[in-house]
Amino acid sequence: MIDTILNALISFIEHFITTLGAFGISILMAIESCNIPLPSEAIMPFAGYLVSIGKLQNIHVAAIFGAIGCVLGSVPSYYIGYFGGRNFIEKYGKYFFVSKSDLDEADRWVDKYGDWSFFLCRMLPVVRTFISLPAGILRARKRTFFLLTFLGSLIWSYVLAFVGIKLGENFDALKSVWHKFDMLIITVIAVLGVLYIYKHIKKHNS
């Protein structure tokens, strides 16, 4: 069962990137940075996997195009915050899976680290997807924000692509392990997904 899911996901990512080249990675990463739930934790490891089987040039191409995608996807989010302001995001943030507590958390990072929070948050799960909104609300300097977004995303993309390469190199060995725990893995993934959605719905209704 886990083989079917993994093979379908691999086939989709491989087809997408094979059709569009490295630009496919940029598009997928841009979607994530637009606050759409398509996690980079799934995109970049699969890009690394494609590197390991020779379907993509090398890790540098994967990481650079991944970081470019993050910057491109951050543009609309930044300007939504820039022109909409905090009240707009608090009112309509549920449509981006962004709650008031998410904004408060981002604010704490900005208060503590200043502009460098945009660099650090790009290497953190979850918070990296919505940091552009508070950056726009706070009217962060555009050049600084997008530069630090690129650098933080580049490191993040390199790490995830490297993980994907190593997984790809040991894919056959790992399949025997997945076979033993396929139902457990699927159950955990399903529970985490439900908890994520419930958490955000609860925040918006509170």
C-alpha positions as CSV (number, residue, x, y, z in Angstrom):
1,M,0.0,0.0,0.0
2,I,2.7,2.4,0.9
3,D,4.5,1.5,-2.3
4,T,1.4,2.6,-4.3
5,I,1.2,5.9,-2.6
6,L,5.0,6.6,-2.9
7,N,5.1,5.5,-6.5
8,A,2.1,7.7,-7.4
9,L,3.7,10.7,-5.7
10,I,7.1,10.0,-7.3
11,S,5.5,9.6,-10.7
12,F,3.6,12.9,-10.4
13,I,6.7,14.9,-9.3
14,E,8.9,13.2,-11.8
15,H,6.4,13.9,-14.6
16,F,5.9,17.5,-13.5
17,I,9.7,18.2,-13.4
18,T,10.5,16.1,-16.4
19,T,7.9,18.1,-18.4
20,L,8.9,21.5,-17.2
21,G,12.5,20.9,-16.2
22,A,13.9,22.5,-13.1
23,F,11.2,25.2,-13.5
24,G,8.8,22.5,-12.2
25,I,10.6,22.6,-8.9
26,S,10.2,26.4,-8.8
27,I,6.5,26.2,-9.5
28,L,5.9,23.6,-6.8
29,M,7.9,25.6,-4.2
30,A,6.1,28.8,-5.2
31,I,2.8,27.1,-4.5
32,E,3.9,26.3,-1.0
33,S,5.1,29.9,-0.4
34,C,1.7,31.2,-1.5
35,N,0.3,29.5,1.7
36,I,-1.1,26.6,-0.3
37,P,-0.6,23.3,1.6
38,L,1.9,21.6,-0.7
39,P,4.9,21.1,1.8
40,S,8.5,21.6,0.7
41,E,9.2,18.6,2.9
42,A,7.6,16.5,0.2
43,I,8.8,18.5,-2.9
44,M,12.5,18.9,-2.4
45,P,13.3,15.3,-1.2
46,F,11.6,14.1,-4.3
47,A,13.7,16.5,-6.4
48,G,16.7,15.0,-4.7
49,Y,15.4,11.6,-5.5
50,L,15.2,12.6,-9.2
51,V,18.8,13.7,-8.9
52,S,19.8,10.3,-7.5
53,I,18.3,8.5,-10.5
54,G,19.7,10.9,-13.1
55,K,16.4,12.6,-14.0
56,L,17.7,16.0,-12.8
57,Q,21.1,17.5,-13.3
58,N,22.5,17.9,-9.8
59,I,21.7,19.0,-6.3
60,H,22.7,22.6,-7.1
61,V,20.1,23.0,-9.8
62,A,17.4,21.5,-7.5
63,A,18.3,23.7,-4.6
64,I,18.7,27.0,-6.5
65,F,15.4,26.5,-8.4
66,G,13.7,25.5,-5.2
67,A,14.9,28.8,-3.6
68,I,13.8,30.8,-6.6
69,G,10.4,29.3,-6.3
70,C,10.1,30.3,-2.7
71,V,10.9,33.9,-3.5
72,L,8.4,34.0,-6.4
73,G,5.7,32.5,-4.2
74,S,6.5,34.9,-1.4
75,V,5.8,37.9,-3.6
76,P,2.0,37.7,-3.6
77,S,1.9,36.8,0.1
78,Y,4.1,39.8,0.9
79,Y,1.9,42.2,-1.0
80,I,-1.3,40.8,0.4
81,G,0.1,41.7,3.9
82,Y,1.5,44.9,2.6
83,F,-1.7,46.3,1.1
84,G,-4.2,44.4,3.2
85,G,-2.7,45.0,6.7
86,R,-3.1,42.9,9.8
87,N,-6.9,43.4,10.1
88,F,-7.3,41.9,6.6
89,I,-5.2,38.9,7.3
90,E,-6.9,38.3,10.7
91,K,-10.3,38.4,8.9
92,Y,-9.4,36.4,5.8
93,G,-6.4,34.5,6.9
94,K,-8.4,31.3,7.3
95,Y,-8.5,31.0,3.6
96,F,-4.7,30.8,3.6
97,F,-4.6,28.5,6.7
98,V,-3.1,31.4,8.6
99,S,-4.5,32.1,12.1
100,K,-4.1,35.1,14.4
101,S,-1.8,32.9,16.6
102,D,0.3,32.2,13.5
103,L,0.8,35.9,13.0
104,D,1.6,36.4,16.7
105,E,4.2,33.7,16.4
106,A,5.8,35.4,13.4
107,D,5.7,38.7,15.2
108,R,7.6,37.2,18.1
109,W,10.3,36.1,15.7
110,V,10.5,39.5,14.1
111,D,10.6,41.3,17.5
112,K,13.4,39.0,18.6
113,Y,15.6,38.8,15.5
114,G,14.5,41.7,13.3
115,D,15.1,41.2,9.6
116,W,17.1,38.0,10.3
117,S,13.9,36.4,11.3
118,F,13.0,36.2,7.6
119,F,16.2,34.2,7.0
120,L,15.8,31.9,10.1
121,C,12.1,31.2,9.5
122,R,12.7,30.0,6.0
123,M,14.5,27.0,7.5
124,L,11.6,26.1,9.9
125,P,8.7,23.9,9.1
126,V,5.2,25.5,9.0
127,V,6.2,29.0,10.0
128,R,8.2,29.3,6.8
129,T,5.0,29.2,4.7
130,F,3.4,32.2,6.2
131,I,6.3,34.5,7.3
132,S,5.7,36.6,4.1
133,L,2.4,37.9,5.3
134,P,3.7,39.5,8.5
135,A,6.7,40.7,6.5
136,G,4.3,42.6,4.3
137,I,2.2,43.8,7.2
138,L,5.3,45.2,8.8
139,R,6.4,46.7,5.5
140,A,9.8,45.0,5.7
141,R,12.4,46.4,3.2
142,K,11.7,44.5,0.0
143,R,15.3,43.9,-1.1
144,T,16.3,42.7,2.4
145,F,13.3,40.5,2.8
146,F,13.5,38.8,-0.6
147,L,17.3,38.4,-0.3
148,L,17.1,36.7,3.1
149,T,14.1,34.7,1.8
150,F,16.3,33.4,-1.0
151,L,19.3,32.6,1.2
152,G,17.2,30.8,3.9
153,S,15.2,28.9,1.3
154,L,18.4,27.9,-0.5
155,I,19.8,26.3,2.7
156,W,16.5,24.6,3.4
157,S,16.3,23.3,-0.2
158,Y,19.9,22.0,-0.1
159,V,19.2,20.0,3.1
160,L,15.9,18.5,1.8
161,A,17.4,17.7,-1.6
162,F,20.3,16.0,0.1
163,V,17.9,13.9,2.1
164,G,16.1,12.9,-1.1
165,I,19.4,11.9,-2.8
166,K,20.4,9.7,0.2
167,L,16.9,8.1,0.2
168,G,17.1,7.5,-3.5
169,E,20.4,5.8,-3.2
170,N,19.0,3.5,-0.6
171,F,15.5,3.2,-1.9
172,D,15.5,-0.6,-2.4
173,A,16.8,-1.2,1.1
174,L,14.2,1.1,2.6
175,K,11.3,-0.6,0.8
176,S,11.6,-3.7,2.9
177,V,11.2,-1.6,6.1
178,W,8.2,0.3,4.7
179,H,6.5,-3.0,3.9
180,K,6.6,-4.0,7.6
181,F,5.2,-0.7,8.8
182,D,3.0,0.5,5.9
183,M,-0.3,0.7,7.8
184,L,1.4,2.4,10.8
185,I,3.0,5.0,8.5
186,I,-0.2,5.7,6.7
187,T,-2.1,6.0,10.0
188,V,0.4,8.4,11.4
189,I,0.3,10.6,8.3
190,A,-3.5,10.6,8.3
191,V,-3.7,11.5,12.0
192,L,-1.2,14.3,11.6
193,G,-3.1,15.7,8.7
194,V,-6.4,15.7,10.6
195,L,-4.8,17.3,13.6
196,Y,-3.3,20.0,11.4
197,I,-6.7,20.9,9.9
198,Y,-8.5,20.6,13.3
199,K,-5.9,22.9,14.9
200,H,-6.4,25.7,12.4
201,I,-10.2,25.3,12.4
202,K,-10.2,25.5,16.2
203,K,-8.1,28.7,16.1
204,H,-10.4,30.4,13.7
205,N,-13.5,29.5,15.6
206,S,-12.0,30.6,19.0
